Amino acid sequence: MNMIDLAAARSFYGATLGVLDLVESVDPFGRIDYASEGHSEFGFYGPPRDFYEHAHVAFIAKDRAAVDRFYHAALTHGGTSLDAPRERPEFGYYSAYVRDPDGNAVEVGVSL
């Protein structure tokens, strides 16, 4: 099982999800959560709980500029590019794909 570097994961998700207006909090059980307007969008546990190896998560951005900011924040904070921001007319959206510091795929997009 792939164990996470909690500090790297929090730095990566705090920066990248922050550009999507998601705010980090930690619940009493140690779950790191990212929410907007009181609605949880994404969360994970650090060690000793399992972090599902090579997950693929997707988020909806407000606009193309947010997709671009997410992509650049990801690369600045330990992520690697899987596919740069671009139109994907076959799917009807503009999106970017990165891999987080633990190797999980993260997608952010907005409808065309």
FENFENPE-V386393 format. One record per helix or strand. SS is the DSSP state (a for helix, b for strand). FROM is the first residue (numbers start at 0). LEN is the number of residues. If there is no record, write none. Layout:
BEGIN
((SS,FROM,LEN) (SS,FROM,LEN))
END
This chain:
BEGIN
((a,5,13) (b,22,4) (b,30,6) (b,38,7) (b,55,5) (a,63,13) (b,79,9) (b,92,7) (b,104,7))
END
